[in-house]
Amino acid sequence: QVHLVESGGGLVQTGGSLRLSCAASGMLATIDAMGWYRQAPGKQRELIATINRRGSSNYADSVKGRFTISRDNSKNTADLQMNTLRPEDTAVYYCAAGRWNTPAPTDFWGQGTQVTVSS
């Protein structure tokens, strides 16, 4: 089992920045990709960024160029730097991790952290 804990959410004005952090513990050798999802009220959960153990990352078009995912394998953390935030970025953000050879990080989930961007 892998346990994920997010931190760093909060309230920020349009154009501001926030950094989310995800701390992983447990059977970490079983996971490869880590990622961040978000879910806004009334909308489906959206995958916005992933990163694998080798540091290769991918982003949803909605955040490309504004958000940066990073990973420190020695500290077992995966962070999401969010810049130029917009009201439409308001959502609950979830950290997730996936076992080896799975197409997306969906096997383990954090509890979520709220990000609110005021206009």
N, C-alpha and C positions, 0 to 999 in steps of 0.2 A: 504494500500500500504506500502511496505517496500523499503527503499532506502539504497543501499550499495555503499560504496566508498572504493576502494583499494588504498594502498600506499606501497612504499618500493621497487618497482622494480628498475632495473638498469643494469649496466654492471659489470661483475665479471669474474675473470679468472677461468679456470678449477681448481677444488678442493676447490674453495672458498665457501663462505656462504652468504646468503641473508635472510632477514626476511620480509615477506609480512604481511600487516595488513589490515583487513577489518572492517570498522566501519558501524554498522547498525543503522538505525533510522526508525521511523514510527510505524506501527502497529505490534510491535515485539511479542506480545502475540500470534499472528497467526502462528508463524513459530517454527519449531522444528529443523530440520537438517540444518546445514550450511556446505559449502564445497568449495573446490577449483578445478577449471578446468583449463586446458591449451589448447592452440591451436597453433601449429607450422604452418609455411607457407606450404600450400598445403596439410595439414592433417586435420582430423576431430578433433573436440573438444573432449578432454579426461578428464574424471573425475579422479582426482588423490587422493583426500582425503576428508573425511566427518567426521563430529562430531555432535552428537545430544546434547540436553540440559543436559543430564545426564553425558556427557563427554565420551561416547562410540565412538570410532573412527575406521575408516577403510581406507586402503590405496591401491592404485594400485600397482601391483608388480614392476612397473618401478621406484617407488620412495620409496618403503618400506625399512626401515632401514636408509634412508638418510633424509627424510622429516618428520616433526612432526607438526601436527595440534593441536592447542589449542584454548580454548574458555573461555572468561570471561563474564558470563551472567550479572554481575553487571555493566560492562562497555559496553556491547553489541558489543563485538569485537570477531573476529575469526582470529587468526594469523597462518601463515605457515612458520615454520623455515626450511630453505633449506640448507643442508650441503653437502659437497663433490659434488658440482655441476659439471655437464658434459656439453659439447657442445650440446648434444641432449636434454638438459633441456631448451634450448632456445625456447621461445614461449611467447605469450601473456597469462597472467594468469588472470583468472576471479574468483571473489568471487560470490557465489550463495547461496540462501536460499530457503527452501521448507516449505510449509504449513504442519501442522500436518497430519499424516497418508498418506504421499506421499512417494514413494519408494526412491526418490533421490531429492536433492535440485535443482529444476529447475524452481521455480516459480518467483524468483526475481534475478536480475543480476546486478553486478557492471559494470563499463565501461571498465575494464581491465587495466592491467599494464604490461609493457614490461620487460621481463627478458632476457638478452643476456649473454651467457657464451662463452668467447673467449678461443680458444685452444692455 
